[in-house]
Amino acid sequence: MITLIKPLLVNITILLSFTFNANLFFPFQTKVASSLKQKMIYGLIGSLGALFCMFYPIETLGATHFDLRMCAILILTLYSGWLPGTIVLISVCFVRYFIGGKFVATGITVSIVAFLIAIAFRRFFLKSQSKLAAGSLVVVCYFIVYITILYFSIHFLKLPFYFIYFIALYFTSMALIFVIDNLIKINKQFEEMVYLDKLTMIGQLTASIAHEIRNPIATIRGFIQFLSTDTNDEQLKKFSPLIMEELDRTNSIITNYLKVAKPEPFQVSIVSINDVISDCVQLMRPLASYSNVVIDYENKEPFYVNGDEAHLKQAIMNVIKNGIESISNQGTIKIDINTDHFKNTVEIRVKDNGRGMTPDQLKQIGLPFYTTKSKGTGLGSMVTNKIIRELNGSIAYDSEITKGTIVKIVFPLRNE
């Protein structure tokens, strides 16, 4: 029994160690696509983990060669795709061929099957709400094929060995999924902290200069308005409306900065999110019609959240407005509300078919001073993100160039 458990524990330690090391090189993320360099490094680290497992196999099993290299192939392919998985598979198959033995074909076959099953289930796995449940299904399907191959190729191993080996293989796979998911959450929390630090910096900067800029702007606007009403200068009459419009736009930008620096206090109460969205849709429909955009929203059963109605409307209208402005000709904005009763949350999903964003743009959306618009300031998305976070919600963006953007806003669900 000890001869079986000891190498399995060594294999488990190796795989977990290399998982943490991979996160040190490139922190795990879900919303940003991995670059070619990242995939290559993930593949190399996964190959090292799998090969180290092969160097510490379960001994005293005759000509067979059992270890946990399949976990590296399965999990890496599920999370990172075919390229890192292929790198690990080629490394494993080459070394297994070099080790040789009576069952070399069987060893290579079970590795290839692990890769193919991971590729087949990858889309389902990534879209699943519960990665552990989806991972369990993938591993069980692999076990069925794996056991079938062993049944027709190996006949002399005892049943307790298979019992211990497959339990170790299953729980190692689940442990890797659990660790990776938690590392993704920790990385996201770290990014949130950096983001909030930037907001604090902007707030301090804004509070110190905004009022000083606002006062002379008001004075200039007043003099322009006064002079333009009683003058014979045609040039002044012609351009004074434009001057005042630009001064008002400047004042609006400063107002938005002030909202970031010192937002109005929230009047938190239990709010019907359906009513908030219905009001936002009605208010934004004229702008949408002017831009040849259709807003598709169907009011469902009421869901309630803790929030400030006015601030919630401001945040959601900003999201809808960004969607309208991202559509160049004709398009649709679809708004859905869904609940997750296991997590006790409600999700607002705003989907447009506009121009979309690149992975680099997606990574920076909501940061101070960043915008994808030619005349934008980035304050709308920044204020939206700040409002949602301060109401204990979360916001996430998913986008693809030419296919549009999906904004997911999640709040804790409350009873009426």
C-alpha positions as CSV (number, residue, x, y, z in Angstrom):
1,M,0.0,0.0,0.0
2,I,2.8,2.5,0.9
3,T,4.6,1.7,-2.3
4,L,1.5,2.9,-4.2
5,I,0.6,6.0,-2.1
6,K,4.2,7.4,-1.8
7,P,4.8,8.0,-5.6
8,L,1.2,9.3,-5.9
9,L,1.8,11.9,-3.2
10,V,5.0,12.9,-4.9
11,N,3.2,13.3,-8.3
12,I,0.4,15.4,-6.6
13,T,3.0,17.7,-5.0
14,I,4.8,18.1,-8.3
15,L,1.6,19.1,-10.2
16,L,0.5,21.5,-7.5
17,S,4.0,23.1,-7.3
18,F,4.2,23.6,-11.1
19,T,0.6,25.1,-11.1
20,F,1.7,27.8,-8.6
21,N,4.8,28.5,-10.6
22,A,2.9,28.9,-13.8
23,N,0.7,31.5,-12.0
24,L,3.9,33.4,-11.0
25,F,5.0,33.7,-14.6
26,F,1.6,34.8,-16.0
27,P,-1.3,35.2,-13.5
28,F,-4.3,33.1,-14.4
29,Q,-7.2,35.1,-15.9
30,T,-10.5,34.3,-17.6
31,K,-11.5,37.5,-19.3
32,V,-8.3,38.2,-21.2
33,A,-7.1,35.8,-24.0
34,S,-3.7,34.3,-23.5
35,S,-1.0,35.5,-25.9
36,L,1.1,33.0,-27.9
37,K,4.1,33.6,-25.5
38,Q,1.9,32.8,-22.5
39,K,0.6,29.6,-24.1
40,M,4.1,28.5,-25.0
41,I,5.3,29.0,-21.4
42,Y,2.2,27.3,-20.0
43,G,3.0,24.4,-22.3
44,L,6.6,24.2,-21.2
45,I,5.8,24.4,-17.5
46,G,3.1,21.7,-18.0
47,S,5.6,19.5,-19.9
48,L,8.0,19.8,-17.0
49,G,5.3,18.9,-14.5
50,A,4.2,15.8,-16.5
51,L,7.8,14.7,-17.1
52,F,8.7,14.9,-13.5
53,C,5.6,12.8,-12.7
54,M,6.9,10.2,-15.2
55,F,10.3,10.2,-13.5
56,Y,8.5,9.1,-10.2
57,P,6.1,6.4,-11.4
58,I,4.4,3.7,-9.2
59,E,7.0,0.9,-9.0
60,T,6.7,-2.9,-8.5
61,L,4.0,-3.1,-11.2
62,G,6.1,-5.1,-13.7
63,A,6.5,-3.6,-17.2
64,T,3.7,-1.0,-16.7
65,H,4.3,2.7,-16.1
66,F,1.6,4.4,-14.1
67,D,1.8,8.1,-12.9
68,L,-0.4,11.2,-13.0
69,R,0.9,12.8,-16.2
70,M,-2.6,12.6,-17.6
71,C,-3.8,15.3,-15.1
72,A,-1.3,17.8,-16.6
73,I,-2.6,17.0,-20.1
74,L,-6.3,17.2,-19.1
75,I,-6.3,20.3,-17.0
76,L,-3.8,22.4,-19.1
77,T,-5.8,21.6,-22.3
78,L,-9.1,22.4,-20.6
79,Y,-7.9,25.8,-19.4
80,S,-5.4,27.0,-22.0
81,G,-6.4,25.2,-25.3
82,W,-4.9,22.9,-27.8
83,L,-1.4,24.6,-28.2
84,P,-0.2,24.1,-24.6
85,G,-1.9,20.7,-24.5
86,T,-0.1,19.7,-27.7
87,I,3.3,20.7,-26.3
88,V,2.7,18.6,-23.2
89,L,1.4,15.7,-25.2
90,I,4.4,15.6,-27.6
91,S,6.8,15.8,-24.6
92,V,5.0,13.0,-22.8
93,C,4.7,10.7,-25.8
94,F,8.4,11.2,-26.8
95,V,9.6,10.4,-23.3
96,R,7.2,7.4,-23.0
97,Y,8.5,6.1,-26.3
98,F,12.1,6.5,-25.1
99,I,11.3,4.6,-21.8
100,G,10.0,1.8,-24.0
101,G,8.7,-1.5,-22.6
102,K,6.0,-3.9,-23.4
103,F,3.1,-1.4,-23.0
104,V,4.6,1.7,-24.7
105,A,1.7,1.8,-27.2
106,T,-0.8,1.7,-24.3
107,G,1.0,4.5,-22.5
108,I,1.0,6.7,-25.5
109,T,-2.6,5.9,-26.3
110,V,-4.0,6.9,-22.9
111,S,-2.1,10.2,-23.1
112,I,-3.5,11.0,-26.5
113,V,-7.0,10.1,-25.3
114,A,-6.7,12.5,-22.4
115,F,-5.8,15.3,-24.8
116,L,-8.7,14.5,-27.2
117,I,-11.3,14.4,-24.4
118,A,-10.1,17.7,-23.0
119,I,-10.4,19.3,-26.5
120,A,-13.9,17.8,-27.0
121,F,-15.2,19.1,-23.6
122,R,-13.2,22.4,-23.4
123,R,-16.0,24.7,-24.6
124,F,-18.5,23.0,-22.2
125,F,-16.0,23.3,-19.4
126,L,-15.2,27.0,-19.8
127,K,-18.9,28.0,-20.1
128,S,-19.9,25.9,-17.0
129,Q,-20.9,27.8,-13.9
130,S,-19.4,25.1,-11.7
131,K,-15.9,24.1,-12.9
132,L,-15.7,21.3,-10.4
133,A,-18.9,19.7,-11.6
134,A,-17.9,20.1,-15.3
135,G,-14.4,18.8,-14.5
136,S,-15.8,15.7,-12.8
137,L,-17.8,14.9,-15.9
138,V,-14.7,15.3,-18.1
139,V,-12.6,13.1,-15.8
140,V,-15.3,10.4,-15.5
141,C,-15.6,10.2,-19.3
142,Y,-11.8,9.9,-19.5
143,F,-11.9,7.1,-16.9
144,I,-14.4,5.1,-19.0
145,V,-12.1,5.2,-22.0
146,Y,-9.0,4.7,-19.9
147,I,-10.3,1.6,-18.1
148,T,-11.6,0.2,-21.4
149,I,-8.1,0.5,-22.9
150,L,-6.5,-1.1,-19.8
151,Y,-9.0,-3.9,-19.8
152,F,-8.0,-5.0,-23.3
153,S,-4.3,-4.5,-22.9
154,I,-3.3,-5.2,-19.3
155,H,-4.6,-8.3,-17.3
156,F,-2.3,-8.9,-14.4
157,L,-2.8,-5.9,-12.1
158,K,-4.9,-6.3,-9.0
159,L,-8.2,-4.5,-8.3
160,P,-7.1,-2.5,-5.2
161,F,-4.4,-0.8,-7.3
162,Y,-6.9,0.5,-9.8
163,F,-9.1,1.7,-7.0
164,I,-6.3,3.7,-5.3
165,Y,-4.9,5.0,-8.6
166,F,-8.1,6.3,-10.1
167,I,-9.2,7.9,-6.8
168,A,-5.8,9.7,-6.7
169,L,-6.2,10.7,-10.4
170,Y,-9.7,12.1,-9.8
171,F,-8.9,14.0,-6.6
172,T,-5.7,15.4,-8.1
173,S,-7.7,16.7,-11.1
174,M,-10.3,18.3,-8.8
175,A,-7.6,19.8,-6.6
176,L,-5.9,21.4,-9.7
177,I,-9.2,22.8,-10.9
178,F,-10.0,24.1,-7.4
179,V,-6.5,25.7,-7.0
180,I,-6.6,27.3,-10.5
181,D,-10.1,28.8,-9.9
182,N,-9.1,30.2,-6.6
183,L,-5.9,31.7,-8.1
184,I,-8.1,33.3,-10.8
185,K,-10.2,34.9,-8.0
186,I,-7.2,36.1,-6.0
187,N,-5.7,37.6,-9.2
188,K,-9.0,39.4,-9.9
189,Q,-9.1,40.7,-6.3
190,F,-5.6,42.0,-6.7
191,E,-6.6,43.8,-9.9
192,E,-9.6,45.3,-8.1
193,M,-7.3,46.6,-5.3
194,V,-5.0,48.2,-8.0
195,Y,-8.1,49.7,-9.7
196,L,-9.4,51.1,-6.4
197,D,-6.0,52.6,-5.7
198,K,-6.1,54.4,-9.0
199,L,-9.6,55.7,-8.3
200,T,-8.3,57.0,-5.0
201,M,-5.5,58.8,-6.7
202,I,-7.8,60.3,-9.2
203,G,-10.1,61.4,-6.4
204,Q,-7.4,63.2,-4.5
205,L,-6.1,64.9,-7.7
206,T,-9.6,65.9,-8.7
207,A,-10.6,67.3,-5.3
208,S,-7.6,69.5,-5.3
209,I,-8.0,71.2,-8.7
210,A,-11.6,70.8,-9.9
211,H,-13.1,73.7,-8.0
212,E,-10.2,76.0,-9.0
213,I,-10.9,75.3,-12.7
214,R,-14.7,75.5,-12.4
215,N,-14.8,79.0,-11.1
216,P,-13.0,80.8,-14.0
217,I,-15.0,78.7,-16.5
218,A,-18.2,80.0,-15.0
219,T,-16.9,83.6,-15.2
220,I,-15.8,83.2,-18.8
221,R,-19.2,81.7,-19.8
222,G,-21.0,84.6,-18.1
223,F,-19.0,87.2,-19.9
224,I,-19.3,85.5,-23.3
225,Q,-23.1,85.3,-22.8
226,F,-23.3,88.9,-21.7
227,L,-21.2,90.2,-24.6
228,S,-23.0,88.2,-27.3
229,T,-26.4,89.7,-26.4
230,D,-25.4,93.3,-27.0
231,T,-22.8,93.5,-29.7
232,N,-22.5,94.3,-33.4
233,D,-19.6,91.9,-33.9
234,E,-21.0,89.2,-36.2
235,Q,-18.1,86.9,-35.5
236,L,-18.8,86.9,-31.8
237,K,-22.5,86.3,-32.4
238,K,-21.6,83.4,-34.7
239,F,-19.1,81.6,-32.5
240,S,-20.4,82.4,-29.0
241,P,-22.9,79.5,-28.9
242,L,-20.0,77.1,-29.9
243,I,-17.8,78.6,-27.2
244,M,-20.5,78.2,-24.5
245,E,-21.2,74.7,-25.7
246,E,-17.5,73.7,-25.2
247,L,-17.4,75.4,-21.8
248,D,-20.5,73.5,-20.8
249,R,-18.9,70.2,-22.0
250,T,-15.7,71.1,-20.0
251,N,-17.9,71.8,-16.9
252,S,-19.6,68.4,-17.4
253,I,-16.3,66.6,-17.5
254,I,-15.2,68.3,-14.3
255,T,-18.6,67.4,-12.7
256,N,-17.9,63.7,-13.6
257,Y,-14.5,64.0,-12.0
258,L,-16.1,65.4,-8.9
259,K,-18.5,62.5,-8.7
260,V,-15.5,60.2,-8.7
261,A,-13.7,62.2,-6.0
262,K,-16.7,62.8,-3.8
263,P,-19.8,60.9,-4.9
264,E,-23.2,61.8,-3.5
265,P,-24.2,59.6,-0.5
266,F,-26.2,56.5,-1.4
267,Q,-29.8,56.2,-0.2
268,V,-29.8,52.4,0.0
269,S,-33.1,50.5,0.0
270,I,-34.6,47.3,-1.5
271,V,-35.0,48.2,-5.2
272,S,-36.8,46.3,-8.0
273,I,-34.1,45.8,-10.6
274,N,-36.7,45.2,-13.2
275,D,-38.3,48.6,-12.7
276,V,-34.9,50.3,-12.8
277,I,-34.0,48.7,-16.1
278,S,-37.5,49.4,-17.6
279,D,-37.0,53.1,-16.7
280,C,-33.5,53.1,-18.2
281,V,-34.7,51.5,-21.4
282,Q,-37.5,54.0,-21.8
283,L,-35.1,56.9,-21.2
284,M,-32.5,55.6,-23.7
285,R,-34.9,54.5,-26.5
286,P,-35.0,58.0,-28.2
287,L,-31.2,58.0,-28.4
288,A,-31.2,54.4,-29.7
289,S,-33.9,55.2,-32.3
290,Y,-31.8,58.2,-33.5
291,S,-28.8,55.9,-33.9
292,N,-30.9,53.1,-35.7
293,V,-30.5,50.8,-32.7
294,V,-33.2,48.6,-31.2
295,I,-33.2,47.9,-27.5
296,D,-34.6,44.4,-26.8
297,Y,-35.8,44.0,-23.2
298,E,-38.6,41.8,-21.9
299,N,-39.7,42.5,-18.3
300,K,-39.8,39.3,-16.3
301,E,-40.8,38.4,-12.7
302,P,-39.5,41.0,-10.3
303,F,-36.1,40.6,-8.6
304,Y,-34.9,42.8,-5.8
305,V,-31.5,44.1,-4.7
306,N,-30.0,46.4,-2.2
307,G,-29.2,49.7,-4.0
308,D,-29.7,53.3,-4.6
309,E,-32.2,53.7,-7.5
310,A,-30.8,56.9,-8.9
311,H,-27.2,55.7,-8.9
312,L,-28.3,52.3,-10.3
313,K,-30.0,54.1,-13.2
314,Q,-27.0,56.2,-13.8
315,A,-24.7,53.1,-14.0
316,I,-27.1,51.0,-16.2
317,M,-27.8,54.0,-18.6
318,N,-24.0,54.5,-19.0
319,V,-23.7,50.8,-20.0
320,I,-26.6,51.1,-22.5
321,K,-25.3,54.4,-23.9
322,N,-21.8,52.8,-24.5
323,G,-23.5,50.0,-26.3
324,I,-25.5,52.4,-28.5
325,E,-22.3,54.4,-29.3
326,S,-20.4,51.2,-30.2
327,I,-22.9,50.4,-33.1
328,S,-21.9,52.3,-36.2
329,N,-24.9,51.7,-38.5
330,Q,-27.8,49.4,-37.4
331,G,-27.8,47.1,-34.5
332,T,-29.5,45.6,-31.4
333,I,-28.9,45.8,-27.7
334,K,-30.4,42.9,-25.8
335,I,-30.9,43.1,-22.0
336,D,-31.6,39.9,-20.0
337,I,-32.0,39.3,-16.3
338,N,-31.1,35.9,-14.8
339,T,-30.8,34.6,-11.3
340,D,-28.5,32.0,-9.7
341,H,-30.4,30.7,-6.7
342,F,-27.3,28.6,-5.6
343,K,-25.2,31.8,-5.3
344,N,-28.3,33.9,-4.4
345,T,-27.4,36.5,-7.1
346,V,-29.1,38.3,-10.0
347,E,-27.2,39.0,-13.2
348,I,-28.0,41.8,-15.6
349,R,-26.6,41.1,-19.1
350,V,-26.4,43.9,-21.7
351,K,-25.3,42.6,-25.1
352,D,-24.6,44.7,-28.2
353,N,-23.5,43.8,-31.7
354,G,-21.2,46.8,-32.1
355,R,-17.6,47.0,-33.0
356,G,-16.3,45.2,-30.0
357,M,-12.9,45.5,-28.2
358,T,-9.5,43.9,-28.5
359,P,-8.1,41.9,-25.5
360,D,-5.9,44.9,-24.6
361,Q,-8.8,47.3,-24.7
362,L,-10.9,44.9,-22.7
363,K,-8.2,44.7,-20.0
364,Q,-8.1,48.5,-19.5
365,I,-11.8,49.3,-19.7
366,G,-13.0,51.2,-16.6
367,L,-9.5,52.5,-15.8
368,P,-9.0,56.2,-15.2
369,F,-8.5,58.3,-18.5
370,Y,-9.0,55.2,-20.7
371,T,-11.6,55.3,-23.4
372,T,-12.2,53.7,-26.9
373,K,-14.1,56.8,-28.1
374,S,-12.4,59.6,-30.1
375,K,-14.1,62.3,-27.9
376,G,-14.5,60.3,-24.7
377,T,-12.8,60.7,-21.3
378,G,-13.3,57.3,-19.9
379,L,-15.2,58.7,-16.9
380,G,-18.5,57.1,-17.8
381,S,-17.2,53.6,-17.4
382,M,-15.1,54.5,-14.4
383,V,-18.1,56.0,-12.6
384,T,-20.3,53.0,-13.5
385,N,-17.7,50.5,-12.2
386,K,-17.4,52.6,-9.0
387,I,-21.1,52.7,-8.4
388,I,-21.6,49.0,-8.9
389,R,-18.7,48.0,-6.7
390,E,-19.8,50.3,-3.9
391,L,-23.3,48.7,-4.0
392,N,-21.6,45.3,-3.4
393,G,-22.0,44.3,-7.0
394,S,-19.5,43.2,-9.7
395,I,-19.2,44.1,-13.3
396,A,-17.4,42.1,-16.0
397,Y,-16.8,42.7,-19.8
398,D,-16.6,40.1,-22.5
399,S,-15.9,41.4,-26.0
400,E,-14.7,40.4,-29.5
401,I,-13.8,42.6,-32.4
402,T,-16.7,43.0,-34.9
403,K,-19.0,40.7,-32.8
404,G,-19.9,43.0,-30.0
405,T,-19.6,43.3,-26.2
406,I,-21.4,41.6,-23.3
407,V,-21.5,43.5,-20.0
408,K,-22.4,41.3,-16.9
409,I,-23.5,43.1,-13.8
410,V,-24.1,40.9,-10.7
411,F,-25.8,41.9,-7.4
412,P,-26.7,39.9,-4.3
413,L,-30.4,38.9,-4.5
414,R,-32.8,40.1,-1.9
415,N,-36.4,39.1,-1.0
416,E,-39.1,41.7,-1.3
